[in-house]
């Protein structure tokens, strides 16, 4: 996995990872609320986070999860973690 | 906006459960006849959802000790140990526990929930990293929120995944603290403790083991999974409860960590709550002596576990992956789970109904807990009744039964 992914590519990757969790038909947008709009319960959100950790070889602390509401929040969080912020 | 408005979704789910004519969260037990029998809704009921693994709730020595302590010390301590003082019964229990585990230190908490809160939130500081098994109990998750540490999870019972996650954060400062359980409360499966210990050693981490459901159940003297696997010296903190095998309520931690006693003045869930009443500390002390003196209780428990697990498996039920005093029957969906649970209760058998998100499978579970003093007639009644109900609700079919016969 390249470290050079820009924000747009990162978003595309996340859309792909969200697919198994996305029960609806509407497209995934940055504004989408992950738990409300995708109707994910807390366990499914955790599974999604673990899938993302594995895909990008990063650690997303549980403490960060409450701040991640939308897909855009998730992209920002991953960018921050990858930059070691 | 009302303060409970945000629970609308939960309210709807609960209402749909009650619409089936059952309320699994409001069972009223009118009389308890023995560790395995009660009167519920005026009906004689076999209890198989108690966590009362050794059947000690009516142990004569425990009842006598509780009665004597109440007479001598009164009904309650009316405050915390740090403010109101420790009763000799608290200290006797702590000494008995330390001896039972062969550890230097033992500390008693008012509940098992608070033991996890008190230990984990205290030992994991701001710069430290906690690694929790995904299936850890809610008290462990809540403990990690009470403290300041970074919280990571690893895949359930997956030492290689834990190893990768520790490796990923290898250059970060701070202690690494791994938390796992002896027997997991929902599916009854055990931690691969020898493998987890190897990972712990490789990364120089600490290990906290919650033996709530394995104390009194596993190990040559009933100390739990760490004793059974032979890795007790690698477990830095054992946390447990008095509300399962020991038949009362309360929690504890045992350890050989230097300076352990500082917890008594820094652990908030220990400091800011009332201490256990004399009747409880006395009955638990007596129960620990019974566990040590009567290993045959554990033999009978496992004989019953084999009987119930093999019996249900043979009839075609899909069960938890490993034999344990928690025998979990998988049910494909929540509403069917509620109906099966209700039919069982009406047939005079009480088991626990576990619903998502409390279940790791995301499906409903009928959680049966086995007791050392269940007799074969009771266990056969559970197997036969559940089988009849299983056919009636389409959980079982001739093909499924034939497939395992």
Interface residues (C-beta under 8 A of the other chain):
Chain A: X41 X42 X43 X46 X50 X57 X58 X59 X61 X62 X63
Chain B: X132 X134 X144 X150 X151 X152 X153 X155 X165 X168 X169 X356 X357 X362
